[in-house]
Amino acid sequence: MTTRLMLSTLCCVVLLSCSGDKAKELLETAEFEERQQNLPHAKQLYEDIVRLYPSSPQAETARTRLDLLNKAP
C-alpha cells in the first residue's frame, strides 16, 4: 500500500511538472482521489499544495479539505 501510494504521488509530480498551473492541477488530482475514496493520497496531495504553494487560492481550499478530512470519523 505504501509503495503504491508513493508511486502514485511520484507519477502525479512528474506529470504535473510538465504543465503551467501546478497548484490547480494538484488540487484537481487531490479532489479526484478524494472522490475515489483514496483518502491517504488525497490528504498527501492537499498537504503538498499547502507546503509548495502556501499563498495560492488552492492552498486555502486544500487547508479546508484537510480540516474536514481530519475531523471525519
C-alpha positions in Angstrom: 0.0 0.0 0.0 2.7 2.5 0.9 4.7 1.7 -2.2 1.6 2.1 -4.3 0.9 5.5 -2.7 4.5 6.6 -3.2 4.4 5.6 -6.9 1.1 7.4 -7.4 2.4 10.5 -5.9 5.6 10.3 -7.9 3.6 9.9 -11.1 1.5 12.9 -10.3 4.5 15.0 -9.6 6.2 14.0 -12.8 3.1 14.6 -14.9 2.4 18.0 -13.2 5.9 19.2 -13.7 5.2 19.4 -17.5 2.4 22.0 -17.2 1.7 25.6 -16.1 -0.6 25.8 -13.1 0.7 23.1 -10.8 -1.3 24.1 -7.7 -4.5 23.9 -9.7 -3.7 20.6 -11.2 -2.6 19.1 -7.8 -5.9 20.3 -6.3 -7.8 18.7 -9.1 -5.9 15.4 -8.6 -6.5 15.6 -4.8 -10.2 16.1 -5.3 -10.3 13.2 -7.7 -8.5 11.0 -5.2 -10.9 12.1 -2.5 -13.9 11.2 -4.7 -12.4 7.8 -5.3 -12.1 7.3 -1.5 -8.3 7.2 -1.7 -8.1 9.4 1.3 -4.5 8.9 2.3 -3.4 10.0 -1.2 -5.8 12.9 -1.2 -4.5 14.1 2.1 -0.9 13.9 0.9 -1.7 15.9 -2.2 -3.6 18.5 -0.1 -0.6 18.7 2.2 1.8 19.1 -0.8 -0.3 22.0 -2.1 -0.2 23.8 1.3 3.6 23.2 1.5 4.5 24.1 -2.0 2.0 26.9 -2.8 1.1 28.3 0.6 -0.3 31.7 -0.6 -2.3 30.3 -3.5 -6.1 30.1 -3.6 -5.7 26.3 -4.0 -3.8 26.2 -0.7 -6.8 27.7 1.1 -9.1 25.1 -0.4 -6.6 22.4 0.5 -6.4 23.6 4.1 -10.2 23.4 4.3 -10.4 19.9 2.8 -7.6 18.7 5.2 -9.5 20.1 8.2 -12.7 18.3 7.1 -10.9 15.0 6.3 -9.0 15.1 9.6 -12.3 15.6 11.5 -14.1 12.8 9.7 -14.6 9.6 11.7 
